[in-house]
Amino acid sequence: MQISRSEELFKRAKNSIPGGVNSPVRAFKSVGGNPVFIKKAKGAYVFDEDDNQYIELINSWGPMILGHANPKVEEAVRSAIKNSFSFGAPTRREVEMAELIVSMVPAIEKVRMVNSGTEATMAAIRVARGFTGKDKIIKFEGCYHGHGDSFLIAAGSGAVTMGVPDSPGVTKNVANDTLTAPYNDLESVQRLIDANKGQIAALILEPVVGNMGCVLPKPGFLEGLRKICTDNNIVYIFDEVMTGFRLAKGGASERFGITPDLITLGKIIGGGMPVGAYGGRKEIMNCVSPQGPVYQAGTLSGNPIAMAAGFTMLSYLNEHPEVYTKLEKTGDKLVSGFKKSLKKLNLKYTINHIGSMYSLFFTENQVTDFEDAKTSNTALFGKYFHAMLNKGIYLAPSQYESLFLSTALTDSHIKTILQANEESLIEIHQ
């Protein structure tokens, strides 16, 4: 049997890269088998090293909202490259980019560019601690904020206990400053605050969760957190690395009508290139060096190539609100088709959906938090993933990841996806 190029590359990669991949979910461990190595992408498609073509529903984990290799973004990158790749000095485009973000996101009054979503969340927490003079933070089970030490914390044994390290290398002292609550549970948050009076600097969450699958906030949850944070002098942080500029022009804060104190961004503000940012209220952002005492720096922050790509992407979204109308319609058509198939086949699964984000959970339980998500049949999802892959549909290789749609998807693509979905569901239940 001839080995595929992807299998050959994975075998080579394992000799020089831990686990053969540069990010864990790419290893296909949760779905079984070996990863597909991607060679190129265009529009709604990705192509692997064996020239297999797939309709793709990850879109680089969110940023390719206009599809892969958008011509306008590609031209902006080509033009910027002519002037060199990096300066480590201020540029006009950084200023224009900051002004554009501030104009599009009402909750952001000042913004600082960084190099990744992880860097953005790490910096936001540091700034919140510097601004409040307090040490502890609250995060939510199932929300992912990158691999910073403060975020790799599992819940403790009780509602008011400190967290415990969720990864070797994270110290107990770091875990002691991280409190964990169930998502969508206001009462648990209040208990944590009552047990740690005057010690909590920040509360951070994904306003729509993308890292336990797509999970939506219950009515009143985000509003309740806003009041709790205001009443207790806690910096309220929206991690919008996934939802920023995707759920609306102004992100989740605009869509839900909530004004957090800080917002973290990534991915999409670089048009898919390595980039991140954090921003919010002036009085908080003015604490950042060199204006204030909270230190944060980066040679590649505001990289001219990433800024060119991101500015072009965000400018297009700002000038073409019909993008969001199209994304809503695409999401509605796709999810409506999934539900029809499930009903026809008499299968009981749960679909969570908002705009251009969705997840099909292999559980009949309503999924509103991480404990609900963990009732999913992950083995069955693995079979479904490979059945879809064999039919030319590339999904996230994990039950616990949201899928992301792009404007490159046409009615023809949707029809193909729905047909593959129904055939795959039949196949895995035979």
C-alpha positions, 0 to 999 in steps of 0.5 A: 500500500502506497503511503500518502505524502501527508503520512510521510511528512507526519512520520518525518515531523515526529523526528524533529517536532514534538508530536509531529505538530506545532499545535496539539489539536492538529495531531488528530489525537481526539479523532484518531488517525494521522493529520492531513498536511495542507499545501494551499488554500483558495476561497472555500477550499484547502488542498493537501499534499496529495492534491486532495481538495476539501471544502473547509469549515475551519478557516484557520480557526476563524480569521478567513472570514472572506475565504482563503487567499482573498485577492484584496488581502493578498495584493495588500501583502504583496505591496507591503513586502516590497518595503521589507518584512519588519522594522521594529519601529513605528509605522503609519499603518499601525496608526491607521490600524489602531484608528480603524479598530477604535472606530469599529469597536465602541468598547475600545478607546485605545489599543496595543498591537501584539503578535498573537491571541495568547500574548494579548490575553496575557498582557490584558491580565497583567494590565488589569492587575496593574490597574487594580492593584489586585492579584486574582483572576476569574476564568471559566471552565472550557474557555481557552485563552491561549497557553499562558500560565494563568489560563492553564488552570483546572477547577478546584474541588469546590466552588470557592477553592483555588484552581490547580495546574492543568499542565506540568510547568504551571506553578501552584503559586500561579494556580492560587491566583486563578479562580475557575467558575462554570460558564453560564453560572452567575451564582458561582461567580458571586460565590468566588467573589464573596470568598475572595473579597477585594482580591480579584483583579479581572474576570475573563471569558469568551463571550461566545465560547469556541473552545468547548465547541460553540457555546452561547451565553444564556440570556442575562449572563453577560449582563450579569457579569458586567454588573458584578464586575462594576460593583466589585471593581473587577476588570471585565475582559472579553476574549474576542480572538474568535468572535471579534469582527466575526459576529458583528462589525464590532464583535460580540460586544456590539452583538450583545450590547455589552461594554467590557473594560478590555477586549483581546483580539487576534487572527482576523486583525492580521487577515490570518497572519500572526497578530493580536491586540488588546484594547479598551478603556483609556484609563486602563490602557494608559497604564501600559508602558511607556505611558504607564508602569505596566511593561509589555513590549515586542519587536514584531508588534505591529508588523508591517505585513500583518498590519497591511493584511489586517487593515485591508480585511477590516476596511472591507468589513467596515465598508461592506456590512452586507458581509454579515448578512451573507454570513448569517444566511449561510449559517442559517441555511447550513444549520437548518439543513443539519436539523432536517437531516437529524429529524429525518434520520431520527437522530438526537444531537445538539447543534449550537449556532450563532451567525457564522459559528456552529457546533454539532455536539454528539449528545442529545443534552443541551450544551450550555457549559463544559460539563454538558459538552463532556457528555458528547460521544467523542468516539462517534464524533471521530468516526463522523469526522473521518467520514466527512473528510473522506467525502471532501469536507474538512472539519475541526479535528475535535468535538470541542472546537467551533466551526467557522463559515466564510463568505466564500461558501456558495449555495452549491457548497452548502448543498455538498456539505449537507449531502456529505453530512447526511451520508456520514451520519447514516454511515456511522450509525450502520 
